[in-house]
């Protein structure tokens, strides 16, 4: 796991993605706040890209975990950035 934005987001290489020179290219998957890479559309997109030889890097927003689904808290966190 690569921790790029410590308190805001975490990036991670998708399991099964080829490394370095073996990959066709890189794909960065940036989900919205209410839809993660674990949900069906992005999960299968990442899976297919990795199977096709792409190095897939996903991003997970930390505020989704810390603040849950409280929209008022999320808005205040986003506006403070």
N, CA, C and O atoms as a Maestro MAE file, in Angstrom:
{
 s_m_m2io_version
 :::
 2.0.0
}

f_m_ct {
 s_m_title
 :::
 protein
 m_atom[324] {
  # First column is atom index #
  i_m_mmod_type
  r_m_x_coord
  r_m_y_coord
  r_m_z_coord
  i_m_residue_number
  s_m_chain_name
  s_m_pdb_residue_name
  s_m_pdb_atom_name
  i_m_atomic_number
  :::
  1 25 0.848 -1.177 0.000 1 A "UNK " " N  " 7
  2 3 0.000 0.000 0.000 1 A "UNK " " CA " 6
  3 2 0.894 1.240 0.000 1 A "UNK " " C  " 6
  4 15 1.873 1.315 0.742 1 A "UNK " " O  " 8
  5 25 0.545 2.196 -0.832 2 A "UNK " " N  " 7
  6 3 1.283 3.446 -0.901 2 A "UNK " " CA " 6
  7 2 0.434 4.522 -0.251 2 A "UNK " " C  " 6
  8 15 -0.690 4.767 -0.689 2 A "UNK " " O  " 8
  9 25 0.940 5.158 0.768 3 A "UNK " " N  " 7
  10 3 0.188 6.181 1.477 3 A "UNK " " CA " 6
  11 2 0.610 7.545 0.956 3 A "UNK " " C  " 6
  12 15 1.631 8.083 1.383 3 A "UNK " " O  " 8
  13 25 -0.164 8.109 0.039 4 A "UNK " " N  " 7
  14 3 0.218 9.351 -0.621 4 A "UNK " " CA " 6
  15 2 -0.356 10.589 0.051 4 A "UNK " " C  " 6
  16 15 0.310 11.623 0.083 4 A "UNK " " O  " 8
  17 25 -1.525 10.521 0.568 5 A "UNK " " N  " 7
  18 3 -2.168 11.684 1.130 5 A "UNK " " CA " 6
  19 2 -2.646 11.417 2.534 5 A "UNK " " C  " 6
  20 15 -3.764 11.782 2.896 5 A "UNK " " O  " 8
  21 25 -1.832 10.801 3.303 6 A "UNK " " N  " 7
  22 3 -2.060 10.314 4.661 6 A "UNK " " CA " 6
  23 2 -3.451 10.521 5.226 6 A "UNK " " C  " 6
  24 15 -4.140 9.539 5.501 6 A "UNK " " O  " 8
  25 25 -3.894 11.751 5.412 7 A "UNK " " N  " 7
  26 3 -5.167 11.956 6.095 7 A "UNK " " CA " 6
  27 2 -6.343 12.083 5.136 7 A "UNK " " C  " 6
  28 15 -7.481 12.160 5.598 7 A "UNK " " O  " 8
  29 25 -6.128 12.107 3.840 8 A "UNK " " N  " 7
  30 3 -7.227 12.308 2.891 8 A "UNK " " CA " 6
  31 2 -7.512 11.114 2.000 8 A "UNK " " C  " 6
  32 15 -8.670 10.808 1.712 8 A "UNK " " O  " 8
  33 25 -6.461 10.441 1.565 9 A "UNK " " N  " 7
  34 3 -6.664 9.295 0.674 9 A "UNK " " CA " 6
  35 2 -5.504 8.314 0.776 9 A "UNK " " C  " 6
  36 15 -4.425 8.638 1.273 9 A "UNK " " O  " 8
  37 25 -5.762 7.105 0.287 10 A "UNK " " N  " 7
  38 3 -4.751 6.057 0.233 10 A "UNK " " CA " 6
  39 2 -4.810 5.449 -1.163 10 A "UNK " " C  " 6
  40 15 -5.894 5.142 -1.660 10 A "UNK " " O  " 8
  41 25 -3.656 5.273 -1.798 11 A "UNK " " N  " 7
  42 3 -3.617 4.584 -3.082 11 A "UNK " " CA " 6
  43 2 -3.095 3.172 -2.867 11 A "UNK " " C  " 6
  44 15 -2.324 2.900 -1.946 11 A "UNK " " O  " 8
  45 25 -3.538 2.291 -3.743 12 A "UNK " " N  " 7
  46 3 -3.194 0.884 -3.585 12 A "UNK " " CA " 6
  47 2 -3.153 0.236 -4.968 12 A "UNK " " C  " 6
  48 15 -4.000 0.523 -5.813 12 A "UNK " " O  " 8
  49 25 -2.177 -0.631 -5.198 13 A "UNK " " N  " 7
  50 3 -2.121 -1.384 -6.453 13 A "UNK " " CA " 6
  51 2 -3.087 -2.551 -6.365 13 A "UNK " " C  " 6
  52 15 -3.107 -3.286 -5.377 13 A "UNK " " O  " 8
  53 25 -3.885 -2.713 -7.406 14 A "UNK " " N  " 7
  54 3 -4.904 -3.763 -7.465 14 A "UNK " " CA " 6
  55 2 -4.232 -5.135 -7.464 14 A "UNK " " C  " 6
  56 15 -3.250 -5.347 -8.175 14 A "UNK " " O  " 8
  57 25 -4.758 -6.064 -6.669 15 A "UNK " " N  " 7
  58 3 -4.229 -7.439 -6.646 15 A "UNK " " CA " 6
  59 2 -4.317 -8.048 -8.042 15 A "UNK " " C  " 6
  60 15 -5.350 -7.952 -8.705 15 A "UNK " " O  " 8
  61 25 -3.247 -8.662 -8.476 16 A "UNK " " N  " 7
  62 3 -3.232 -9.296 -9.789 16 A "UNK " " CA " 6
  63 2 -2.722 -8.402 -10.896 16 A "UNK " " C  " 6
  64 15 -2.583 -8.851 -12.034 16 A "UNK " " O  " 8
  65 25 -2.436 -7.127 -10.585 17 A "UNK " " N  " 7
  66 3 -1.877 -6.222 -11.589 17 A "UNK " " CA " 6
  67 2 -0.426 -6.598 -11.856 17 A "UNK " " C  " 6
  68 15 0.313 -6.929 -10.929 17 A "UNK " " O  " 8
  69 25 -0.010 -6.548 -13.137 18 A "UNK " " N  " 7
  70 3 1.396 -6.836 -13.436 18 A "UNK " " CA " 6
  71 2 2.300 -5.713 -12.923 18 A "UNK " " C  " 6
  72 15 1.854 -4.578 -12.756 18 A "UNK " " O  " 8
  73 25 3.555 -6.031 -12.678 19 A "UNK " " N  " 7
  74 3 4.510 -5.046 -12.192 19 A "UNK " " CA " 6
  75 2 5.307 -4.422 -13.334 19 A "UNK " " C  " 6
  76 15 5.602 -5.075 -14.335 19 A "UNK " " O  " 8
  77 25 5.646 -3.156 -13.166 20 A "UNK " " N  " 7
  78 3 6.582 -2.425 -14.018 20 A "UNK " " CA " 6
  79 2 6.556 -2.723 -15.494 20 A "UNK " " C  " 6
  80 15 5.565 -2.454 -16.173 20 A "UNK " " O  " 8
  81 25 7.660 -3.286 -16.001 21 A "UNK " " N  " 7
  82 3 7.854 -3.487 -17.431 21 A "UNK " " CA " 6
  83 2 6.870 -4.496 -18.031 21 A "UNK " " C  " 6
  84 15 6.662 -4.511 -19.244 21 A "UNK " " O  " 8
  85 25 6.272 -5.326 -17.197 22 A "UNK " " N  " 7
  86 3 5.325 -6.332 -17.697 22 A "UNK " " CA " 6
  87 2 3.976 -5.731 -18.070 22 A "UNK " " C  " 6
  88 15 3.206 -6.361 -18.796 22 A "UNK " " O  " 8
  89 25 3.670 -4.524 -17.589 23 A "UNK " " N  " 7
  90 3 2.334 -3.954 -17.801 23 A "UNK " " CA " 6
  91 2 2.216 -3.255 -19.152 23 A "UNK " " C  " 6
  92 15 3.200 -2.777 -19.717 23 A "UNK " " O  " 8
  93 25 0.982 -3.211 -19.651 24 A "UNK " " N  " 7
  94 3 0.647 -2.511 -20.888 24 A "UNK " " CA " 6
  95 2 0.708 -1.008 -20.651 24 A "UNK " " C  " 6
  96 15 1.138 -0.249 -21.520 24 A "UNK " " O  " 8
  97 25 0.279 -0.593 -19.486 25 A "UNK " " N  " 7
  98 3 0.231 0.810 -19.092 25 A "UNK " " CA " 6
  99 2 -0.301 0.904 -17.681 25 A "UNK " " C  " 6
  100 15 -0.419 -0.102 -16.981 25 A "UNK " " O  " 8
  101 25 -0.625 2.130 -17.260 26 A "UNK " " N  " 7
  102 3 -1.172 2.325 -15.914 26 A "UNK " " CA " 6
  103 2 -2.588 2.879 -15.999 26 A "UNK " " C  " 6
  104 15 -2.900 3.700 -16.861 26 A "UNK " " O  " 8
  105 25 -3.437 2.413 -15.090 27 A "UNK " " N  " 7
  106 3 -4.807 2.914 -14.981 27 A "UNK " " CA " 6
  107 2 -5.023 3.352 -13.539 27 A "UNK " " C  " 6
  108 15 -4.835 2.565 -12.611 27 A "UNK " " O  " 8
  109 25 -5.412 4.592 -13.357 28 A "UNK " " N  " 7
  110 3 -5.712 5.117 -12.026 28 A "UNK " " CA " 6
  111 2 -7.222 5.206 -11.891 28 A "UNK " " C  " 6
  112 15 -7.878 5.889 -12.678 28 A "UNK " " O  " 8
  113 25 -7.772 4.529 -10.911 29 A "UNK " " N  " 7
  114 3 -9.221 4.501 -10.704 29 A "UNK " " CA " 6
  115 2 -9.550 5.414 -9.528 29 A "UNK " " C  " 6
  116 15 -9.129 5.167 -8.398 29 A "UNK " " O  " 8
  117 25 -10.309 6.475 -9.810 30 A "UNK " " N  " 7
  118 3 -10.679 7.481 -8.808 30 A "UNK " " CA " 6
  119 2 -12.187 7.449 -8.583 30 A "UNK " " C  " 6
  120 15 -12.935 8.094 -9.318 30 A "UNK " " O  " 8
  121 25 -12.637 6.711 -7.585 31 A "UNK " " N  " 7
  122 3 -14.074 6.642 -7.326 31 A "UNK " " CA " 6
  123 2 -14.586 7.909 -6.635 31 A "UNK " " C  " 6
  124 15 -13.816 8.688 -6.073 31 A "UNK " " O  " 8
  125 25 -15.894 8.087 -6.694 32 A "UNK " " N  " 7
  126 3 -16.509 9.178 -5.950 32 A "UNK " " CA " 6
  127 2 -16.607 8.817 -4.474 32 A "UNK " " C  " 6
  128 15 -16.209 7.727 -4.065 32 A "UNK " " O  " 8
  129 25 -17.135 9.733 -3.687 33 A "UNK " " N  " 7
  130 3 -17.200 9.524 -2.248 33 A "UNK " " CA " 6
  131 2 -18.144 8.432 -1.800 33 A "UNK " " C  " 6
  132 15 -17.905 7.787 -0.779 33 A "UNK " " O  " 8
  133 25 -19.213 8.214 -2.547 34 A "UNK " " N  " 7
  134 3 -20.212 7.227 -2.135 34 A "UNK " " CA " 6
  135 2 -20.137 5.923 -2.910 34 A "UNK " " C  " 6
  136 15 -21.001 5.060 -2.757 34 A "UNK " " O  " 8
  137 25 -19.115 5.771 -3.739 35 A "UNK " " N  " 7
  138 3 -18.971 4.543 -4.524 35 A "UNK " " CA " 6
  139 2 -17.504 4.145 -4.497 35 A "UNK " " C  " 6
  140 15 -16.658 4.889 -4.992 35 A "UNK " " O  " 8
  141 25 -17.190 3.002 -3.936 36 A "UNK " " N  " 7
  142 3 -15.802 2.579 -3.781 36 A "UNK " " CA " 6
  143 2 -15.413 1.563 -4.859 36 A "UNK " " C  " 6
  144 15 -16.266 1.082 -5.606 36 A "UNK " " O  " 8
  145 25 -14.140 1.247 -4.930 37 A "UNK " " N  " 7
  146 3 -13.660 0.255 -5.892 37 A "UNK " " CA " 6
  147 2 -14.071 -1.161 -5.502 37 A "UNK " " C  " 6
  148 15 -13.839 -2.097 -6.266 37 A "UNK " " O  " 8
  149 25 -14.669 -1.334 -4.343 38 A "UNK " " N  " 7
  150 3 -15.152 -2.649 -3.916 38 A "UNK " " CA " 6
  151 2 -16.545 -2.940 -4.452 38 A "UNK " " C  " 6
  152 15 -17.009 -4.078 -4.379 38 A "UNK " " O  " 8
  153 25 -17.207 -1.944 -4.983 39 A "UNK " " N  " 7
  154 3 -18.556 -2.142 -5.504 39 A "UNK " " CA " 6
  155 2 -18.487 -2.609 -6.956 39 A "UNK " " C  " 6
  156 15 -17.477 -2.390 -7.625 39 A "UNK " " O  " 8
  157 25 -19.547 -3.251 -7.451 40 A "UNK " " N  " 7
  158 3 -19.478 -4.017 -8.698 40 A "UNK " " CA " 6
  159 2 -18.907 -3.308 -9.932 40 A "UNK " " C  " 6
  160 15 -18.026 -3.869 -10.583 40 A "UNK " " O  " 8
  161 25 -19.355 -2.138 -10.272 41 A "UNK " " N  " 7
  162 3 -18.901 -1.528 -11.523 41 A "UNK " " CA " 6
  163 2 -17.400 -1.265 -11.533 41 A "UNK " " C  " 6
  164 15 -16.723 -1.593 -12.507 41 A "UNK " " O  " 8
  165 25 -16.880 -0.686 -10.477 42 A "UNK " " N  " 7
  166 3 -15.442 -0.411 -10.430 42 A "UNK " " CA " 6
  167 2 -14.633 -1.667 -10.135 42 A "UNK " " C  " 6
  168 15 -13.524 -1.820 -10.646 42 A "UNK " " O  " 8
  169 25 -15.169 -2.561 -9.325 43 A "UNK " " N  " 7
  170 3 -14.467 -3.813 -9.040 43 A "UNK " " CA " 6
  171 2 -14.182 -4.569 -10.329 43 A "UNK " " C  " 6
  172 15 -13.045 -4.965 -10.583 43 A "UNK " " O  " 8
  173 25 -15.217 -4.767 -11.143 44 A "UNK " " N  " 7
  174 3 -15.038 -5.547 -12.369 44 A "UNK " " CA " 6
  175 2 -14.223 -4.782 -13.410 44 A "UNK " " C  " 6
  176 15 -13.495 -5.398 -14.189 44 A "UNK " " O  " 8
  177 25 -14.330 -3.476 -13.439 45 A "UNK " " N  " 7
  178 3 -13.492 -2.686 -14.352 45 A "UNK " " CA " 6
  179 2 -12.016 -2.861 -13.986 45 A "UNK " " C  " 6
  180 15 -11.180 -3.062 -14.867 45 A "UNK " " O  " 8
  181 25 -11.694 -2.787 -12.706 46 A "UNK " " N  " 7
  182 3 -10.318 -2.986 -12.243 46 A "UNK " " CA " 6
  183 2 -9.839 -4.401 -12.554 46 A "UNK " " C  " 6
  184 15 -8.709 -4.603 -12.998 46 A "UNK " " O  " 8
  185 25 -10.698 -5.360 -12.319 47 A "UNK " " N  " 7
  186 3 -10.358 -6.764 -12.561 47 A "UNK " " CA " 6
  187 2 -10.035 -6.993 -14.042 47 A "UNK " " C  " 6
  188 15 -9.031 -7.625 -14.368 47 A "UNK " " O  " 8
  189 25 -10.882 -6.483 -14.928 48 A "UNK " " N  " 7
  190 3 -10.681 -6.667 -16.370 48 A "UNK " " CA " 6
  191 2 -9.407 -5.961 -16.832 48 A "UNK " " C  " 6
  192 15 -8.643 -6.516 -17.622 48 A "UNK " " O  " 8
  193 25 -9.176 -4.748 -16.347 49 A "UNK " " N  " 7
  194 3 -7.949 -4.027 -16.705 49 A "UNK " " CA " 6
  195 2 -6.702 -4.801 -16.279 49 A "UNK " " C  " 6
  196 15 -5.751 -4.924 -17.052 49 A "UNK " " O  " 8
  197 25 -6.705 -5.318 -15.059 50 A "UNK " " N  " 7
  198 3 -5.561 -6.083 -14.564 50 A "UNK " " CA " 6
  199 2 -5.355 -7.351 -15.401 50 A "UNK " " C  " 6
  200 15 -4.221 -7.700 -15.725 50 A "UNK " " O  " 8
  201 25 -6.437 -8.033 -15.747 51 A "UNK " " N  " 7
  202 3 -6.333 -9.244 -16.570 51 A "UNK " " CA " 6
  203 2 -5.820 -8.940 -17.977 51 A "UNK " " C  " 6
  204 15 -5.201 -9.791 -18.616 51 A "UNK " " O  " 8
  205 25 -6.082 -7.715 -18.457 52 A "UNK " " N  " 7
  206 3 -5.630 -7.303 -19.792 52 A "UNK " " CA " 6
  207 2 -4.191 -6.796 -19.775 52 A "UNK " " C  " 6
  208 15 -3.658 -6.409 -20.815 52 A "UNK " " O  " 8
  209 25 -3.559 -6.797 -18.599 53 A "UNK " " N  " 7
  210 3 -2.160 -6.427 -18.513 53 A "UNK " " CA " 6
  211 2 -1.877 -5.018 -18.021 53 A "UNK " " C  " 6
  212 15 -0.729 -4.575 -18.054 53 A "UNK " " O  " 8
  213 25 -2.887 -4.315 -17.572 54 A "UNK " " N  " 7
  214 3 -2.703 -2.957 -17.052 54 A "UNK " " CA " 6
  215 2 -2.317 -2.998 -15.580 54 A "UNK " " C  " 6
  216 15 -2.782 -3.855 -14.828 54 A "UNK " " O  " 8
  217 25 -1.468 -2.069 -15.179 55 A "UNK " " N  " 7
  218 3 -1.153 -1.902 -13.752 55 A "UNK " " CA " 6
  219 2 -2.218 -0.963 -13.200 55 A "UNK " " C  " 6
  220 15 -2.237 0.220 -13.537 55 A "UNK " " O  " 8
  221 25 -3.092 -1.474 -12.365 56 A "UNK " " N  " 7
  222 3 -4.243 -0.719 -11.858 56 A "UNK " " CA " 6
  223 2 -3.931 -0.192 -10.462 56 A "UNK " " C  " 6
  224 15 -3.575 -0.949 -9.558 56 A "UNK " " O  " 8
  225 25 -4.071 1.117 -10.307 57 A "UNK " " N  " 7
  226 3 -3.885 1.768 -9.009 57 A "UNK " " CA " 6
  227 2 -5.225 2.364 -8.610 57 A "UNK " " C  " 6
  228 15 -5.841 3.096 -9.384 57 A "UNK " " O  " 8
  229 25 -5.673 2.050 -7.403 58 A "UNK " " N  " 7
  230 3 -6.963 2.556 -6.931 58 A "UNK " " CA " 6
  231 2 -6.754 3.583 -5.821 58 A "UNK " " C  " 6
  232 15 -5.722 3.586 -5.151 58 A "UNK " " O  " 8
  233 25 -7.727 4.436 -5.640 59 A "UNK " " N  " 7
  234 3 -7.683 5.454 -4.597 59 A "UNK " " CA " 6
  235 2 -8.869 5.246 -3.663 59 A "UNK " " C  " 6
  236 15 -9.991 5.005 -4.108 59 A "UNK " " O  " 8
  237 25 -8.609 5.340 -2.385 60 A "UNK " " N  " 7
  238 3 -9.673 5.247 -1.376 60 A "UNK " " CA " 6
  239 2 -9.665 6.520 -0.555 60 A "UNK " " C  " 6
  240 15 -8.645 6.900 0.020 60 A "UNK " " O  " 8
  241 25 -10.794 7.163 -0.507 61 A "UNK " " N  " 7
  242 3 -10.930 8.388 0.282 61 A "UNK " " CA " 6
  243 2 -11.026 8.032 1.752 61 A "UNK " " C  " 6
  244 15 -11.876 7.225 2.131 61 A "UNK " " O  " 8
  245 25 -10.183 8.607 2.588 62 A "UNK " " N  " 7
  246 3 -10.186 8.318 4.016 62 A "UNK " " CA " 6
  247 2 -11.400 8.913 4.717 62 A "UNK " " C  " 6
  248 15 -11.879 8.341 5.696 62 A "UNK " " O  " 8
  249 25 -11.898 10.017 4.255 63 A "UNK " " N  " 7
  250 3 -13.048 10.626 4.928 63 A "UNK " " CA " 6
  251 2 -14.278 9.753 4.849 63 A "UNK " " C  " 6
  252 15 -15.156 9.861 5.705 63 A "UNK " " O  " 8
  253 25 -14.375 8.895 3.855 64 A "UNK " " N  " 7
  254 3 -15.512 7.972 3.767 64 A "UNK " " CA " 6
  255 2 -15.512 7.036 4.969 64 A "UNK " " C  " 6
  256 15 -16.564 6.713 5.520 64 A "UNK " " O  " 8
  257 25 -14.338 6.612 5.360 65 A "UNK " " N  " 7
  258 3 -14.206 5.690 6.481 65 A "UNK " " CA " 6
  259 2 -14.456 6.425 7.797 65 A "UNK " " C  " 6
  260 15 -15.205 5.946 8.648 65 A "UNK " " O  " 8
  261 25 -13.827 7.585 7.959 66 A "UNK " " N  " 7
  262 3 -13.910 8.312 9.231 66 A "UNK " " CA " 6
  263 2 -15.277 8.948 9.471 66 A "UNK " " C  " 6
  264 15 -15.773 8.940 10.597 66 A "UNK " " O  " 8
  265 25 -15.885 9.495 8.431 67 A "UNK " " N  " 7
  266 3 -17.115 10.254 8.630 67 A "UNK " " CA " 6
  267 2 -18.375 9.474 8.298 67 A "UNK " " C  " 6
  268 15 -19.478 9.935 8.595 67 A "UNK " " O  " 8
  269 25 -18.239 8.322 7.697 68 A "UNK " " N  " 7
  270 3 -19.409 7.535 7.341 68 A "UNK " " CA " 6
  271 2 -20.262 8.249 6.308 68 A "UNK " " C  " 6
  272 15 -19.731 8.879 5.394 68 A "UNK " " O  " 8
  273 25 -21.552 8.159 6.440 69 A "UNK " " N  " 7
  274 3 -22.449 8.716 5.432 69 A "UNK " " CA " 6
  275 2 -23.107 10.027 5.856 69 A "UNK " " C  " 6
  276 15 -24.099 10.436 5.253 69 A "UNK " " O  " 8
  277 25 -22.591 10.671 6.847 70 A "UNK " " N  " 7
  278 3 -23.161 11.946 7.275 70 A "UNK " " CA " 6
  279 2 -22.798 13.038 6.275 70 A "UNK " " C  " 6
  280 15 -21.654 13.490 6.240 70 A "UNK " " O  " 8
  281 25 -23.760 13.466 5.466 71 A "UNK " " N  " 7
  282 3 -23.470 14.420 4.400 71 A "UNK " " CA " 6
  283 2 -23.022 15.783 4.938 71 A "UNK " " C  " 6
  284 15 -22.192 16.442 4.310 71 A "UNK " " O  " 8
  285 25 -23.544 16.212 6.064 72 A "UNK " " N  " 7
  286 3 -23.131 17.494 6.636 72 A "UNK " " CA " 6
  287 2 -21.655 17.448 7.049 72 A "UNK " " C  " 6
  288 15 -20.913 18.397 6.795 72 A "UNK " " O  " 8
  289 25 -21.232 16.366 7.673 73 A "UNK " " N  " 7
  290 3 -19.831 16.220 8.056 73 A "UNK " " CA " 6
  291 2 -18.933 16.140 6.829 73 A "UNK " " C  " 6
  292 15 -17.849 16.723 6.810 73 A "UNK " " O  " 8
  293 25 -19.380 15.416 5.802 74 A "UNK " " N  " 7
  294 3 -18.575 15.304 4.586 74 A "UNK " " CA " 6
  295 2 -18.404 16.664 3.923 74 A "UNK " " C  " 6
  296 15 -17.300 17.010 3.504 74 A "UNK " " O  " 8
  297 25 -19.480 17.437 3.822 75 A "UNK " " N  " 7
  298 3 -19.399 18.757 3.203 75 A "UNK " " CA " 6
  299 2 -18.444 19.654 3.980 75 A "UNK " " C  " 6
  300 15 -17.651 20.373 3.373 75 A "UNK " " O  " 8
  301 25 -18.503 19.626 5.305 76 A "UNK " " N  " 7
  302 3 -17.627 20.468 6.091 76 A "UNK " " CA " 6
  303 2 -16.177 20.036 5.946 76 A "UNK " " C  " 6
  304 15 -15.278 20.877 5.948 76 A "UNK " " O  " 8
  305 25 -15.935 18.720 5.820 77 A "UNK " " N  " 7
  306 3 -14.579 18.237 5.632 77 A "UNK " " CA " 6
  307 2 -14.052 18.665 4.270 77 A "UNK " " C  " 6
  308 15 -12.909 19.108 4.159 77 A "UNK " " O  " 8
  309 25 -14.879 18.536 3.226 78 A "UNK " " N  " 7
  310 3 -14.445 18.893 1.872 78 A "UNK " " CA " 6
  311 2 -14.208 20.390 1.739 78 A "UNK " " C  " 6
  312 15 -13.270 20.808 1.059 78 A "UNK " " O  " 8
  313 25 -15.030 21.190 2.368 79 A "UNK " " N  " 7
  314 3 -14.875 22.650 2.280 79 A "UNK " " CA " 6
  315 2 -13.650 23.144 3.041 79 A "UNK " " C  " 6
  316 15 -13.119 24.213 2.739 79 A "UNK " " O  " 8
  317 25 -13.207 22.382 4.013 80 A "UNK " " N  " 7
  318 3 -12.046 22.790 4.801 80 A "UNK " " CA " 6
  319 2 -10.744 22.527 4.053 80 A "UNK " " C  " 6
  320 15 -9.695 23.053 4.424 80 A "UNK " " O  " 8
  321 25 -10.808 21.718 3.007 81 A "UNK " " N  " 7
  322 3 -9.578 21.349 2.268 81 A "UNK " " CA " 6
  323 2 -9.014 22.483 1.453 81 A "UNK " " C  " 6
  324 15 -7.992 22.315 0.788 81 A "UNK " " O  " 8
  :::
 }
 m_bond[323] {
  # First column is bond index #
  i_m_from
  i_m_to
  i_m_order
  :::
  1 1 2 1
  2 2 3 1
  3 3 4 2
  4 3 5 1
  5 5 6 1
  6 6 7 1
  7 7 8 2
  8 7 9 1
  9 9 10 1
  10 10 11 1
  11 11 12 2
  12 11 13 1
  13 13 14 1
  14 14 15 1
  15 15 16 2
  16 15 17 1
  17 17 18 1
  18 18 19 1
  19 19 20 2
  20 19 21 1
  21 21 22 1
  22 22 23 1
  23 23 24 2
  24 23 25 1
  25 25 26 1
  26 26 27 1
  27 27 28 2
  28 27 29 1
  29 29 30 1
  30 30 31 1
  31 31 32 2
  32 31 33 1
  33 33 34 1
  34 34 35 1
  35 35 36 2
  36 35 37 1
  37 37 38 1
  38 38 39 1
  39 39 40 2
  40 39 41 1
  41 41 42 1
  42 42 43 1
  43 43 44 2
  44 43 45 1
  45 45 46 1
  46 46 47 1
  47 47 48 2
  48 47 49 1
  49 49 50 1
  50 50 51 1
  51 51 52 2
  52 51 53 1
  53 53 54 1
  54 54 55 1
  55 55 56 2
  56 55 57 1
  57 57 58 1
  58 58 59 1
  59 59 60 2
  60 59 61 1
  61 61 62 1
  62 62 63 1
  63 63 64 2
  64 63 65 1
  65 65 66 1
  66 66 67 1
  67 67 68 2
  68 67 69 1
  69 69 70 1
  70 70 71 1
  71 71 72 2
  72 71 73 1
  73 73 74 1
  74 74 75 1
  75 75 76 2
  76 75 77 1
  77 77 78 1
  78 78 79 1
  79 79 80 2
  80 79 81 1
  81 81 82 1
  82 82 83 1
  83 83 84 2
  84 83 85 1
  85 85 86 1
  86 86 87 1
  87 87 88 2
  88 87 89 1
  89 89 90 1
  90 90 91 1
  91 91 92 2
  92 91 93 1
  93 93 94 1
  94 94 95 1
  95 95 96 2
  96 95 97 1
  97 97 98 1
  98 98 99 1
  99 99 100 2
  100 99 101 1
  101 101 102 1
  102 102 103 1
  103 103 104 2
  104 103 105 1
  105 105 106 1
  106 106 107 1
  107 107 108 2
  108 107 109 1
  109 109 110 1
  110 110 111 1
  111 111 112 2
  112 111 113 1
  113 113 114 1
  114 114 115 1
  115 115 116 2
  116 115 117 1
  117 117 118 1
  118 118 119 1
  119 119 120 2
  120 119 121 1
  121 121 122 1
  122 122 123 1
  123 123 124 2
  124 123 125 1
  125 125 126 1
  126 126 127 1
  127 127 128 2
  128 127 129 1
  129 129 130 1
  130 130 131 1
  131 131 132 2
  132 131 133 1
  133 133 134 1
  134 134 135 1
  135 135 136 2
  136 135 137 1
  137 137 138 1
  138 138 139 1
  139 139 140 2
  140 139 141 1
  141 141 142 1
  142 142 143 1
  143 143 144 2
  144 143 145 1
  145 145 146 1
  146 146 147 1
  147 147 148 2
  148 147 149 1
  149 149 150 1
  150 150 151 1
  151 151 152 2
  152 151 153 1
  153 153 154 1
  154 154 155 1
  155 155 156 2
  156 155 157 1
  157 157 158 1
  158 158 159 1
  159 159 160 2
  160 159 161 1
  161 161 162 1
  162 162 163 1
  163 163 164 2
  164 163 165 1
  165 165 166 1
  166 166 167 1
  167 167 168 2
  168 167 169 1
  169 169 170 1
  170 170 171 1
  171 171 172 2
  172 171 173 1
  173 173 174 1
  174 174 175 1
  175 175 176 2
  176 175 177 1
  177 177 178 1
  178 178 179 1
  179 179 180 2
  180 179 181 1
  181 181 182 1
  182 182 183 1
  183 183 184 2
  184 183 185 1
  185 185 186 1
  186 186 187 1
  187 187 188 2
  188 187 189 1
  189 189 190 1
  190 190 191 1
  191 191 192 2
  192 191 193 1
  193 193 194 1
  194 194 195 1
  195 195 196 2
  196 195 197 1
  197 197 198 1
  198 198 199 1
  199 199 200 2
  200 199 201 1
  201 201 202 1
  202 202 203 1
  203 203 204 2
  204 203 205 1
  205 205 206 1
  206 206 207 1
  207 207 208 2
  208 207 209 1
  209 209 210 1
  210 210 211 1
  211 211 212 2
  212 211 213 1
  213 213 214 1
  214 214 215 1
  215 215 216 2
  216 215 217 1
  217 217 218 1
  218 218 219 1
  219 219 220 2
  220 219 221 1
  221 221 222 1
  222 222 223 1
  223 223 224 2
  224 223 225 1
  225 225 226 1
  226 226 227 1
  227 227 228 2
  228 227 229 1
  229 229 230 1
  230 230 231 1
  231 231 232 2
  232 231 233 1
  233 233 234 1
  234 234 235 1
  235 235 236 2
  236 235 237 1
  237 237 238 1
  238 238 239 1
  239 239 240 2
  240 239 241 1
  241 241 242 1
  242 242 243 1
  243 243 244 2
  244 243 245 1
  245 245 246 1
  246 246 247 1
  247 247 248 2
  248 247 249 1
  249 249 250 1
  250 250 251 1
  251 251 252 2
  252 251 253 1
  253 253 254 1
  254 254 255 1
  255 255 256 2
  256 255 257 1
  257 257 258 1
  258 258 259 1
  259 259 260 2
  260 259 261 1
  261 261 262 1
  262 262 263 1
  263 263 264 2
  264 263 265 1
  265 265 266 1
  266 266 267 1
  267 267 268 2
  268 267 269 1
  269 269 270 1
  270 270 271 1
  271 271 272 2
  272 271 273 1
  273 273 274 1
  274 274 275 1
  275 275 276 2
  276 275 277 1
  277 277 278 1
  278 278 279 1
  279 279 280 2
  280 279 281 1
  281 281 282 1
  282 282 283 1
  283 283 284 2
  284 283 285 1
  285 285 286 1
  286 286 287 1
  287 287 288 2
  288 287 289 1
  289 289 290 1
  290 290 291 1
  291 291 292 2
  292 291 293 1
  293 293 294 1
  294 294 295 1
  295 295 296 2
  296 295 297 1
  297 297 298 1
  298 298 299 1
  299 299 300 2
  300 299 301 1
  301 301 302 1
  302 302 303 1
  303 303 304 2
  304 303 305 1
  305 305 306 1
  306 306 307 1
  307 307 308 2
  308 307 309 1
  309 309 310 1
  310 310 311 1
  311 311 312 2
  312 311 313 1
  313 313 314 1
  314 314 315 1
  315 315 316 2
  316 315 317 1
  317 317 318 1
  318 318 319 1
  319 319 320 2
  320 319 321 1
  321 321 322 1
  322 322 323 1
  323 323 324 2
  :::
 }
}
